[in-house]
Amino acid sequence: MTDDLLRIDGLRAGYPRRRIIDGLSLPPLRAGTVAAIVGPNGAGKTTLLRALAGLLPATGDVRYDGQALLQMTPAERARYVTYMPQSLPQGIALSVIESVVTALRVSTFAADRPESLVHAEADAVLQRLGIGHLALSPLDELSGGQRQLVSLAQSIIRRPRILLLDEPTSALDPRHQIDVMQAVTETAKSDGMIVLAVLHDLNLALRWVDRVVLLSEGALAAAGPPEDAITAETLAAFYQISGRVERCSQGLPHVLFDGKIHD
Ligand SMILES: Nc1ncnc2c1ncn2[C@@H]1O[C@H](COP(=O)(O)OP(=O)(O)OP(=O)(O)O)[C@@H](O)[C@H]1O
């Protein structure tokens, strides 16, 4: 049955001597949904993304549009899923635009698209992320934040059905954080892409995403619309901080941290 849903049921994943995620099930995610994966350090957020990307052994029932993702070969899975790691590898002798064009070329979607069209597409993605001016810069001469934006451009241009982003805004100034969240949410809506983004910034999650998945010790602690999952109660129970979510003068939700609960 096709349904454009990402379903995760009974997922188990981890490392050779340590299982981190032990039977995780999430409410289904619909095409076009942007979900933030949040939770304290070591909760298993990266492990979850890497398991879904096929970079770690995993068992369980994970389906997109009725198709079992965990049973696919890497090549088959790459048709559906793109994973953006926390950092780009160093030592790649390409310009920014060449690296984005290459990312599109290696995906199955653009193998026979004319060169001029591929370049125009790459340029449009760079503009959208506010880094059009870096198109001809060598990758190895970029700052940490600029590298993060290029890595996102390489991921978005492939137009995956499922985009997995590991802390896509961690190195970015506020303006570029907005560029990223805007580009990701717009692309999700226009292309029907499902995005799972690990975010530590709960305010970005409150402001931009459709769903929040809160993990704690490899298990689901809360899931739902941002203001249902990020509450004074969940901040206390899973982050051990006293805090609250309040609306600012413009009606936007913000999380305020009052202090630690235990020293
Ligand atoms: N290669 C590894 N081998 C063994 N254990 C690992 C490995 N990588 C991570 N872990 C453990 O798995 C657990 C979850 O790590 P993970 O990186 O998924 O957490 P996270 O929620 O992404 O954390 P953070 O917010 O700090 O990035 C941690 O306890 C960590 O020590």
The ligand as an SDF file (V2000), in Angstrom:
LIG
                    3D

 31 33  0  0  0  0  0  0  0  0999 V2000
   31.0300    4.5430   17.9110 N   0  0  0  0  0  0  0  0  0  0  0  0
   30.4300    4.3410   19.0870 C   0  0  0  0  0  0  0  0  0  0  0  0
   30.6690    3.2390   19.8200 N   0  0  0  0  0  0  0  0  0  0  0  0
   30.0560    3.0240   21.0090 C   0  0  0  0  0  0  0  0  0  0  0  0
   29.1440    3.8650   21.5580 N   0  0  0  0  0  0  0  0  0  0  0  0
   28.8760    4.9960   20.8630 C   0  0  0  0  0  0  0  0  0  0  0  0
   29.4840    5.3010   19.6060 C   0  0  0  0  0  0  0  0  0  0  0  0
   29.0100    6.4920   19.1640 N   0  0  0  0  0  0  0  0  0  0  0  0
   28.1410    6.9040   20.1150 C   0  0  0  0  0  0  0  0  0  0  0  0
   28.0590    6.0250   21.1270 N   0  0  0  0  0  0  0  0  0  0  0  0
   27.2190    6.1250   22.3220 C   0  0  0  0  0  0  0  0  0  0  0  0
   25.8650    6.1040   21.9210 O   0  0  0  0  0  0  0  0  0  0  0  0
   25.1030    6.9700   22.7580 C   0  0  0  0  0  0  0  0  0  0  0  0
   24.2740    7.8780   21.8710 C   0  0  0  0  0  0  0  0  0  0  0  0
   25.1550    8.6790   21.0860 O   0  0  0  0  0  0  0  0  0  0  0  0
   24.5980    9.6600   19.9830 P   0  0  0  0  0  0  0  0  0  0  0  0
   25.7800   10.2580   19.3050 O   0  0  0  0  0  0  0  0  0  0  0  0
   23.5870    8.9610   19.1730 O   0  0  0  0  0  0  0  0  0  0  0  0
   23.8670   10.7310   20.9050 O   0  0  0  0  0  0  0  0  0  0  0  0
   23.2900   12.1670   20.5260 P   0  0  0  0  0  0  0  0  0  0  0  0
   21.9330   12.2400   21.1270 O   0  0  0  0  0  0  0  0  0  0  0  0
   23.4080   12.4290   19.0860 O   0  0  0  0  0  0  0  0  0  0  0  0
   24.2920   13.0810   21.3580 O   0  0  0  0  0  0  0  0  0  0  0  0
   24.8180   14.5930   21.1610 P   0  0  0  0  0  0  0  0  0  0  0  0
   23.6620   15.4940   21.4300 O   0  0  0  0  0  0  0  0  0  0  0  0
   25.8490   14.7080   22.2330 O   0  0  0  0  0  0  0  0  0  0  0  0
   25.3970   14.7300   19.7680 O   0  0  0  0  0  0  0  0  0  0  0  0
   26.0820    7.7080   23.6590 C   0  0  0  0  0  0  0  0  0  0  0  0
   26.0270    7.1290   24.9410 O   0  0  0  0  0  0  0  0  0  0  0  0
   27.4160    7.4490   23.0220 C   0  0  0  0  0  0  0  0  0  0  0  0
   28.4180    7.3200   24.0040 O   0  0  0  0  0  0  0  0  0  0  0  0
  1  2  1  0
  2  3  1  0
  2  7  2  0
  3  4  2  0
  4  5  1  0
  5  6  2  0
  6  7  1  0
  6 10  1  0
  7  8  1  0
  8  9  2  0
  9 10  1  0
 10 11  1  0
 11 12  1  0
 11 30  1  0
 12 13  1  0
 13 14  1  0
 13 28  1  0
 14 15  1  0
 15 16  1  0
 16 17  2  0
 16 18  1  0
 16 19  1  0
 19 20  1  0
 20 21  2  0
 20 22  1  0
 20 23  1  0
 23 24  1  0
 24 25  2  0
 24 26  1  0
 24 27  1  0
 28 29  1  0
 28 30  1  0
 30 31  1  0
M  END
$$$$
